[in-house]
């Protein structure tokens, strides 16, 4: 019986193409998602934050009016 070698293992792993389509799909999705997330954090988040802060201020003013 032949003794397994490190070089043989490396050849077998390097030659294996199984799963490459999945990996390529994930890489393409990441390449699309990262710029979208950066844009959302840079410009979208301040607008969303101000929208919710305005809503909270309106809610607080309405509760003080309802209590009186």
GROMACS elastic network, one bead per residue, 0.5 to 0.9 nm:
[ bonds ]
;  ai    aj funct       b0    kb
    2     5     6  0.89314   500
    4     7     6  0.86461   500
    4     8     6  0.69508   500
    4     9     6  0.76203   500
    5     8     6  0.52712   500
    5     9     6  0.64430   500
    5    10     6  0.87937   500
    6     9     6  0.50993   500
    6    10     6  0.62214   500
    6    11     6  0.86982   500
    7    10     6  0.50967   500
    7    11     6  0.62293   500
    7    12     6  0.86638   500
    8    11     6  0.51402   500
    8    12     6  0.62253   500
    8    13     6  0.86844   500
    9    12     6  0.51350   500
    9    13     6  0.61641   500
    9    14     6  0.84896   500
   10    13     6  0.51639   500
   10    14     6  0.59104   500
   10    15     6  0.84220   500
   11    14     6  0.51759   500
   11    15     6  0.60179   500
   11    16     6  0.86307   500
   12    15     6  0.53193   500
   12    16     6  0.63409   500
   13    16     6  0.53666   500
   13    17     6  0.87832   500
   14    17     6  0.80843   500
   16    19     6  0.86266   500
   16    20     6  0.88644   500
   17    20     6  0.57352   500
   17    21     6  0.86755   500
   18    21     6  0.78605   500
   18    22     6  0.88799   500
   19    22     6  0.53124   500
   19    23     6  0.63802   500
   19    24     6  0.87588   500
   20    23     6  0.50622   500
   20    24     6  0.61057   500
   20    25     6  0.85701   500
   21    24     6  0.50968   500
   21    25     6  0.61493   500
   21    26     6  0.86691   500
   22    25     6  0.51180   500
   22    26     6  0.62789   500
   22    27     6  0.86807   500
   23    26     6  0.51447   500
   23    27     6  0.62110   500
   23    28     6  0.87107   500
   24    27     6  0.50790   500
   24    28     6  0.62320   500
   24    29     6  0.86523   500
   25    28     6  0.51991   500
   25    29     6  0.62187   500
   25    30     6  0.86289   500
   26    29     6  0.51139   500
   26    30     6  0.61492   500
   26    31     6  0.85774   500
   27    30     6  0.50880   500
   27    31     6  0.61251   500
   27    32     6  0.87125   500
   28    31     6  0.50072   500
   28    32     6  0.63587   500
   28    33     6  0.86188   500
   29    32     6  0.51688   500
   29    33     6  0.59682   500
   29    34     6  0.85495   500
   30    34     6  0.58464   500
   30    35     6  0.87597   500
   31    34     6  0.58473   500
   31    35     6  0.72161   500
   32    35     6  0.61728   500
   32    36     6  0.66988   500
   33    36     6  0.51485   500
   33    37     6  0.61007   500
   33    38     6  0.86304   500
   34    37     6  0.51584   500
   34    38     6  0.62036   500
   34    39     6  0.87142   500
   35    38     6  0.50047   500
   35    39     6  0.61942   500
   35    40     6  0.85612   500
   36    39     6  0.52007   500
   36    40     6  0.61609   500
   36    41     6  0.86520   500
   37    41     6  0.60782   500
   37    42     6  0.84304   500
   38    41     6  0.52103   500
   38    42     6  0.59787   500
   38    43     6  0.85156   500
   39    42     6  0.50906   500
   39    43     6  0.58904   500
   39    44     6  0.69223   500
   39    45     6  0.89708   500
   40    43     6  0.56007   500
   40    45     6  0.60623   500
   41    44     6  0.57665   500
   41    45     6  0.50784   500
   41    46     6  0.78739   500
   42    45     6  0.65479   500
   42    46     6  0.76339   500
   43    46     6  0.62062   500
   43    47     6  0.71503   500
   44    47     6  0.54569   500
   44    48     6  0.62937   500
   44    49     6  0.86619   500
   45    48     6  0.50517   500
   45    49     6  0.59427   500
   45    50     6  0.85377   500
   46    49     6  0.50342   500
   46    50     6  0.61206   500
   46    51     6  0.85351   500
   47    50     6  0.52469   500
   47    51     6  0.61411   500
   47    52     6  0.87758   500
   48    51     6  0.50899   500
   48    52     6  0.63739   500
   48    53     6  0.86507   500
   49    52     6  0.53361   500
   49    53     6  0.61370   500
   49    54     6  0.86136   500
   50    54     6  0.60309   500
   50    55     6  0.84851   500
   51    54     6  0.52709   500
   51    55     6  0.62873   500
   51    56     6  0.87650   500
   52    56     6  0.61029   500
   52    57     6  0.85649   500
   53    56     6  0.50460   500
   53    57     6  0.61640   500
   53    58     6  0.85982   500
   54    57     6  0.51097   500
   54    58     6  0.61779   500
   54    59     6  0.85523   500
   55    58     6  0.51147   500
   55    59     6  0.61021   500
   55    60     6  0.86157   500
   56    60     6  0.61049   500
   56    61     6  0.85853   500
   57    60     6  0.51013   500
   57    61     6  0.61653   500
   57    62     6  0.85595   500
   58    61     6  0.51674   500
   58    62     6  0.61120   500
   58    63     6  0.86293   500
   59    62     6  0.51295   500
   59    63     6  0.62165   500
   59    64     6  0.87923   500
   60    63     6  0.51704   500
   60    64     6  0.63804   500
   60    65     6  0.86844   500
   61    64     6  0.52840   500
   61    65     6  0.62641   500
   61    66     6  0.86807   500
   62    65     6  0.50149   500
   62    66     6  0.60698   500
   62    67     6  0.86195   500
   63    67     6  0.61203   500
   63    68     6  0.87291   500
   64    67     6  0.51941   500
   64    68     6  0.64257   500
   65    68     6  0.54523   500
